[in-house]
């Protein structure tokens, strides 16, 4: 193996190994969280509830003909 290839591959291998070690260490220390699906189910509205209606966001600047009278 030439020196240039070793010069590039050894730091990359060390970085990958360090990242894996840190990932394993932090994973074992962090508490188990509920899955993403369970979190979505907890936040979801009930079965019978209807979605809230959203206002159109359009504001009229001039009065409508009904308001002029």
C-alpha distance (Angstrom), angle and dihedral (degrees) to the residues before:
residue distance angle dihedral
X1 . . .
X2 3.76 . .
X3 3.78 121.2 .
X4 3.80 94.0 -112.7
X5 3.80 93.3 56.5
X6 3.80 92.0 46.4
X7 3.81 89.5 47.0
X8 3.82 89.1 57.7
X9 3.81 101.7 36.4
X10 3.82 100.6 46.0
X11 3.84 95.4 59.3
X12 3.81 91.1 43.7
X13 3.82 91.0 51.4
X14 3.82 90.7 46.8
X15 3.81 91.3 50.2
X16 3.80 92.3 49.7
X17 3.80 92.2 47.2
X18 3.81 91.3 48.3
X19 3.78 91.9 48.7
X20 3.80 91.7 50.9
X21 3.80 91.6 48.9
X22 3.80 92.4 49.8
X23 3.82 90.8 46.5
X24 3.82 91.7 52.0
X25 3.82 92.0 45.7
X26 3.82 95.0 49.5
X27 3.80 92.9 42.4
X28 3.79 92.1 55.9
X29 3.82 92.2 47.9
X30 3.80 99.0 46.9
X31 3.80 118.9 84.2
X32 3.76 118.1 -112.5
X33 3.76 112.3 -94.1
X34 3.74 125.4 -154.5
X35 3.75 115.8 -100.0
X36 3.75 122.9 -92.8
X37 3.80 91.5 -109.0
X38 3.82 92.3 55.1
X39 3.80 91.1 49.9
X40 3.80 90.6 51.9
X41 3.80 91.0 48.8
X42 3.81 90.7 52.2
X43 3.82 91.6 51.3
X44 3.81 95.8 43.4
X45 3.80 119.1 104.5
X46 3.79 119.1 -110.0
X47 3.79 123.6 -82.6
X48 3.82 96.8 -101.6
X49 3.79 99.4 40.4
X50 3.78 119.4 108.2
X51 3.77 122.8 -138.8
X52 3.79 114.4 -95.9
X53 3.78 115.5 -104.4
X54 3.75 114.1 -117.0
X55 3.80 122.5 -140.3
X56 3.77 115.3 -114.7
X57 3.80 93.0 -120.8
X58 3.81 91.9 -136.7
X59 3.80 113.3 131.1
X60 3.79 117.7 -166.1
X61 3.77 115.0 -135.5
X62 3.80 98.1 -167.6
X63 3.80 120.8 54.2
X64 3.77 116.8 -104.7
X65 3.84 118.9 -114.8
X66 3.83 90.8 -104.4
X67 3.81 92.2 59.3
X68 3.83 95.3 50.4
X69 3.81 94.6 68.0
